[in-house]
Amino acid sequence: MARPDPHSYFDDAQPRTERWHLRFLVDFERKVLGGEATLVLAEPSEGLLDLDTKGLTIYRAWVPATDVDVPFELGPEDPILGRRLRLQLPAGTGAVVVAYETSPAAMGLQWLEPAQTEGGRHPFLFSQCQAIHARTLVPCQDCAVARVAYNAEVVVPEGLTAVMSAGPDGDEPGPIPGTRAWRFRMPQPIPSYLLALAVGELEGRDLSHRSRVWAEPATIERAAWEFAGVEDMIVRAEGLFGPYDWDRYDMLVLPPSFPYGGMENPRMTFLTPTLLAGDRSLVDVVAHELAHSWTGNLVTNATAEHFWLNEGFTVWAERKILKALRGQEAYAIGWAIGQKALDESLARFKDAPELTVLRTHLEGVDPDDAFSSIPYEKGARLVALMEREAGEETFAAFVQAYMKRFRFTSITTEQWQAFVEERLPGLLARIGADDWLHKPGMPANAPVFRSETLEALEALGKGFPGHRPDAEAMKAWTPTELLVFLQNLPRVLPLDACAWLDRTLALTGRGNHEILVEWLVVAAGSGYEAVFPRVREVLSRVGRMKYLRPLYGALGRTAATRALARDIFAQASPGYHGLSRRVVQGVMDKYPA
C-alpha cells in the first residue's frame, strides 16, 4: 500500500479515477444531497479501490456496463479522514457507480434558511470542499494528485438556479414535478477540492466576453459595479502567467455566512459579500482568486503539506497584478497589510512552531487546524526574494516556464525545488531557501517593502493618541491608507481617543469590512461600549473567519466583553459555517475562566 497523502485513503498502487459523472438531488427539507457518482477509471481494472468518504450513507455500488453489484465495505471512522470506502472491482471494470446520500452535518455543505439570505424568500445551498471536504459530497479519491474532469446533473426546486465550478451545459424540467435539472461540464482535470456547487435565487450580469458575476437579485447590481474591472485583471494576469486556460472566469457572491473571502473554484470563484464596499477598494481578493487560475488550479500543491506552493505564489501574483493597476505605493502597502497578518499568525503558533515552516508535515493534523497566513505571506516573501535575486525579467520567464511545465498537474515542494534548480541554478542556495522551507519563523533575509506614505501612516498609528493627526488630512486618506493607520494603533486606547476617532472618521458606520473590523477590534478591546451593538450586528451576520477570529479575540479581554461574546456566539453560531464555528470555539476556549 502506498498512501502519498496523509489526509486521504488514496492508494497510488490502485486504479485512478479520471472522470466523474455526478447526479445530485438537492433536498432542502432534509438538508441532504441524494447522490449517484459514476467514477470512470483511467483504464479497465480489477481488485481494490479505496475511496474517501465522510458522513456518507452508501446504498449500492455496481458496474454500469453490466449492472453487476460491486462488493463494498466501510472502514472505521477517523476524526480527520472519515471512513474508507473499499470497493472490490471485478475484472475489466472501466467504471463504477456508487449510490449514496450526504449527511445534514456535512462539513462541505452549508444549508441556509430563507431568512439567512438577502432576498429572504428562498433557501440557499453552497459547498466549500477545501481542504478535504469533497468526501462529504462525493465518495472519491479526495486528494490533489488524483485530478478528474467531471460532468454533473443537479436537480433543484423549480425557481432556483444551480451553478458549479464547471461550464453550464443546459437545463430542463427535472425528473420530479416542481424541479429543474441543471447540467454542467468541466473538461479540464481538477483536484477534488475544487468541486463546487451553489443553489439559490440567483441572477447573472455579464462583465466581459468571458466573465459574469452571479448573486442574489438584491445584490446583483452592487456586485456588477464592484467587479466591473475584472477583465483588466485577467489581461494583467495573462501577462504574468500566460494564456488563461479555463475558458471563462465567472464569480458568485454568496450570502454572508461564507467562511472565506474567496474560493478559487475554476470557472466560478466564490466570494464573500463583505467585498461589496461600494468603492471597489476590496477587489484585491478577486485579484488573488483570479491568480489561483494559474497558481493553485493549473499547477496545484500535491497535498496540504505543500499548501504554500498554491498560496505563496498567488499572494505574490495578486500584488504584481495590483502593482500594474495601482502603482508602487499600493504595492508596498499591500505587503505591509500582509505583514500584520503574518505577525499575528506567527504569534498564534508560538507554541506550535512546526506550523510556521513552509514545507509542513501534517500527519495526524487536520489541515483546517493548520490554516493561517503563513503559507500565504511567508510563501509570498520567498517568491519575492527569488524575484529580487534572479531579476524581474528572468523571473518572469521562469514563472511562465513553471506554468507550462506543470500545467494541469499537482506537485510537491521537492519537485518544485528540482525545477528551480534546473531553470535558475544556484538561486535557492544563494537565498537560503532551505531555511525558508524547513525552519520555523521568518528568516533574516526576508524582503522589506517600504514607501514614504507607508512609513508616515505607520508612525501616525503608533504615535496615537499622544499625537493626533490632522482631522481633515485623515478624511482624505484612501481606504487602504486608513487601514494601515488602524492596524498600527495600540490595541487598547483610552475611551476619549476611541470617541475622537469614531467622531472624526465615522468608523462604526463603515461599509468596508476591512476598515470596520480593524476598528471594532481596537474599540471593543478598549471597552468602548458605543461599538458593542455594531459588534453584535457584524458577528451575527458575517461568517468570514478572517473577521470572526480577531473580533472574538478582542472580546476576550475583560469579563464584561467575554460575557458579550458568549451571548453573541450562542445566538449567532447556528448560522455560522461549521469551519467558522470551530474557529470561534477555539478562540473562546482560550478565554480565562
Summary of the structure (lengths in Angstrom):
residues: 593
radius of gyration: 24.1
end to end distance: 47.1
largest distance: 79.9
contacts: 2036
relative contact order: 0.08
helix: 41%
strand: 24%
